[in-house]
Amino acid sequence: MIKKIIVIFLLGLFLYSCATVPVTGRRQLSLVPNSEILPLSYDQYSQVLKENKLSDNQQWTAMVKNAGERIKVAVEQYMKQKGLSDQLSGYSWEFNLIESETVNAWCMPGGKVAFYTGIMPICKDEKGVAVVMGHEVAHAIANHGRERMSEGLVANLGLSSLSAAMGQNPTMTQQLLLQSVGIGTQLGMLSFSRTHESEADEIGLIFMAMAGYDPREAPKFWERMSAQGSGQRPPEFLSTHPHPETRIADLNKSMEEALKYYKPQ
């Protein structure tokens, strides 16, 4: 009986407090507004920059910033066309390259992006950077961090609002909020679910295509990443993502749609 009540409660909660992911149209649980997540995200991003050295490789840095700016424009254009510009309210875009051998990149809620120099040889050029940039920015646009926070509130506390959770168990609530934006890890964002990863791939292809980058570069990047991960210890960026062969196959399935948005610059 108790289980039935819980199921009914969760179903009602999902129907009442859900949002729609841009591009894919998937419905997701949305209990925490971006106005509460973004300030925390920005504080942590500033802390990451204070604790790490920015790369002095001007060529790589320029590629990250240029690809970031172009994809930012594409995102804003896409959201405007769909009447969703309000979902970017409070965004404060930033693109930085951190000096580290770690093969990784991430985007916090609100458009705060970090690449590590370790991933740049695999990106190879700006087109490769755009593949990663589109994917990571897509996580933010799809509000995957907010979704994880919302699911955490329900699963761990059985509550449907941040204020109620803070009143009942502020310590756990704070931990959930921090984890949702990647705080508490050394590398930024925690690994996403398979659903989130596939969704970010699909959305990222469209964003990079709209930015003038050939989306057919995406499978090529993952082929290079797969070769890099053939050793005993795979790169961090690979270990938190689905197998490259699966990803490449899925990307190719989405390619026809993505190419509709591609206009070379």
N, C-alpha and C positions, 0 to 999 in steps of 0.2 A: 504493500500500500504506500509506504513511504517513498519507494523508488518511483511509483507512478506519479506521485505528487511532485517529486523533483523533476521528472521528465516534462510534466505539464508546465511547471514553473519555467523551466529553461526554454521550452518551445514558445511560451507566451512572451518571455523576455526577448528572445531572438526576433520575434515578429514585431515587437514594439520598438526595440532599440537596435535597428540595423541600418546599414548604409549600403550603397552600391559602389563597387569598384569601377573606376573609369576604364574604358576600353572593353573589359571582359564582361561587365554587367553582373558579376558574382555578388551575392548578398553576403555581408559580413557583420558580425556583432560590433556595435559601436557605442560603448557606454561612457567613454572618456573623451571629452572634447580636445581638439588640438591646442586650444588656448591653455590647457593645463600641461600638455606634454612638451610643446615647443620650447618654453622657457628653460625647462630642465635639459632638453636636448642641446640648446645653445650654450648653457653653462658647461656642460660636459665637453662639448667640442672645443671650447676655449681652453679647458683644462688639458685636453689632449695636445693641443698646439703648444702649450706651455711646457709640457713634460717631454716633448719630442722635438727633434731637430728637423726643420724643413730642408728639403733637398736644395743643393746649390747647382744642380744640373739644369741649366737654363732651358735647354732644348726639351727635356722631359717635362719640366714645369709648364712650359708654354703649351705643350700638347694637352696636358691635363686641363689647364685653364681655358684653352680655346675650345676643346671638345665640350667642356662643362657649360660654357657660355652659349654655344650653339644649341646644345640639347635643352638648356634652360629656356631659350627662345621658342624652341619647338614645343616644349611642354606648355608654355603659356599660350601659344597659338592654338594648340589642340584643345586645351581647357576652355579657351574663349569660344572656339567654334562650337563646342558642345554645351555652352552656357554654364560652365562649371568653374569659372574664374574665382568664385567665392571660396572654393576649396583650397586655393593657394593663399588665402588671407593669413598674414603673419609669417609667411615664408621669408627667409633671409639667406639667399643662396651664397655658397662659398665653396671654392675648390682649391685644395692644397695637396701637395706631394710631400710625403714624410720620408725621411731617410731611414730605411730599414730593409733588411734582407727578406723580410716576411713577404710572401706572395699573397697579397690581399688588397682589398679595397672595400669601402662601405659608404653608405649615405644615411645619416641620421634623419629623423623626422624634421621637416622644415628646410631641406635642401643643403644640409651641411655634409660635404663630401670629402673623403680622404682617400688618397691612393698611397701605396707604399712602393718605394723604388724597386722592390723585389719583383713586382708584377710587370714592370715596364718592358723588360726584354721579351716577355711573352706577348705583350700587346704589340710590340715591334714598331708600330707607327701610330699616327693619330687615329686611323680607322680602327685599330685594335683597342685603343683607349676608349673610343666612342662605344664599342660593344659593351665594355665593362661599365662605362658611365651610364649608358641607357638602362642597363639592367639594374644597377644600384639605385639610380634615381627613381626607377619604376617602383621599387619597394616603398619609397617615401610617398609617391603619388597614390599608390594603392592603399596607403595607411596600414601597412602590415604591422607596424609597431603598435599603433592604437588598437588594432584587432587583438594582438597578443595580450596587451594589457587588459582589455575587456574580458577576454576568456580567462585570464588569470584571476580576476576579481571574482568571477562566478565559480570557477573550479576550486579556488583555495578558501574563499570567504563566503561564497553563496550570496554575494551582495551585488546590487545592480547600479551602484553609484559610487564615485570616488569619495565623496564626503562621508557617506555612511561607512565605507571601508576604513577611512582614516579614523573615525570615531571608535570603531570596534577593535581594529588591530592595526595601528599606525605603522608599526615596524614592518610587518609583512607587506602592507600596502605600498610603503616606500620602496621595498625591495622589488616588488612587481613592477612598479613604475620605472625604476632605474633599469631593470633588465629589459624592459620593453624598448628602450632607446639604446641599449647596448652598454650601459654603465655597469661596471663590475667585471668587465672582461678587459684583457690587455689589447685586444684587436678591434674593439668597436662593437659592431653589431653581432648578436648571437646568431646561430644558424637558424634559418627559417624552415618552415615545413615544406614538403614536396609541392603542395598546392601553391604556396607563396612563391617558390622558386620558378615553377612553370608559368605562373602568372606574370612574374617580373620579366621572364624571357619574352613572353608574347608582347607585353606592353613596351619593353625596352627596344624591341625590333622596330616598332612603329615610331618611337621617339627618335631613334638614331636615323631612321629613314627620312623623317620630316626635317631633321637637321642637315640633310644632304650627304649622309654617309650611307654607302651601299650596305644594306642589311645582310647581303650574302657574305659579308666579312665575318659574321658571327660564328657560323660553323667552323670557319678557318681558325678563329681564335681558340675554340674549344679543342680543335685537333692539336694545336700547339700546347695547350694546357694539358691535354691527355698525355702527350709525349713527355712533358715536364714531370708528370706524376707517375711515370713508369717505374721509379725507384722504390725503395722500401718505405720512405716517408713522403706521402703526397703533400703538395703545397697546402697551406691553410685554406686558400680560396677554393681548392678542389675538394678538400675533406669535408667542407660544410655544404657542398652542393651535390646534386644527383650525378650519377656516372656520366662522363662526357658523351659516350655513345648514345645514351638515352636522350640527353639534352640535344645533341646534334640532330637526331631524328625528329624530335619535337619542333626544333627551330625550322627545319626544312618544311614541316607541315604548315607552319605559320608564315612561310616566306612569301607566298602568292599575295596574301593580304597586305603584308608589310611593304611589298614593292609598289603597291598602289600609292603609297605616300612618298615614294622616293623621287626626289628631284635633285640631281647632281648639282653641286655648287662649284 
